[in-house]
Amino acid sequence: MLQRTATLVADCHRRAAESAQSAKNAHNVSEREFYLDVERRWLYLANSYELTDRVTSVSNELDRHYSKRK
């Protein structure tokens, strides 16, 4: 799962960077705001993937720990 998550996170960051570049190249304020919002959403998704992966790792570790105690 870690490798898949890393790939997804990297893709989100790449797309966020593309959106940031599009914002820089925007022709007007509303277009710029649109691309900045898209950038924020890609970064939010990347953070969500990372958090989900960390929670899953902790949960799996707790499962292993408690299964040894039985």
RANORRA-V612438 format. One record per residue. N is the residue number from 1. RES is the residue in one small letter. SS is DSSP state (@ for helix, = for strand, . for the rest). NEAR is the number of other ideal C-beta (glycine too) atoms within 8 Angstrom. Layout:
BEGIN
n->{N/N}
res->{RES/RES}
ss->{SS/SS}
near->{NEAR/NEAR}
END
This chain:
BEGIN
n->{1/2/3/4/5/6/7/8/9/10/11/12/13/14/15/16/17/18/19/20/21/22/23/24/25/26/27/28/29/30/31/32/33/34/35/36/37/38/39/40/41/42/43/44/45/46/47/48/49/50/51/52/53/54/55/56/57/58/59/60/61/62/63/64/65/66/67/68/69/70}
res->{m/l/q/r/t/a/t/l/v/a/d/c/h/r/r/a/a/e/s/a/q/s/a/k/n/a/h/n/v/s/e/r/e/f/y/l/d/v/e/r/r/w/l/y/l/a/n/s/y/e/l/t/d/r/v/t/s/v/s/n/e/l/d/r/h/y/s/k/r/k}
ss->{./@/@/@/@/@/@/@/@/@/@/@/@/@/@/@/@/@/@/@/@/@/@/@/././././@/@/@/@/@/@/@/@/@/@/@/@/@/@/@/@/@/@/@/@/@/@/@/@/@/@/@/@/@/@/@/@/@/@/@/@/@/@/@/@/./.}
near->{6/7/6/7/12/8/8/10/11/8/8/13/11/8/9/12/9/8/13/11/8/10/11/6/6/11/4/6/6/6/9/10/8/9/13/11/8/10/13/8/8/13/11/8/9/13/8/8/12/10/8/9/11/8/8/9/9/8/8/8/8/8/8/8/8/8/7/6/5/4}
END
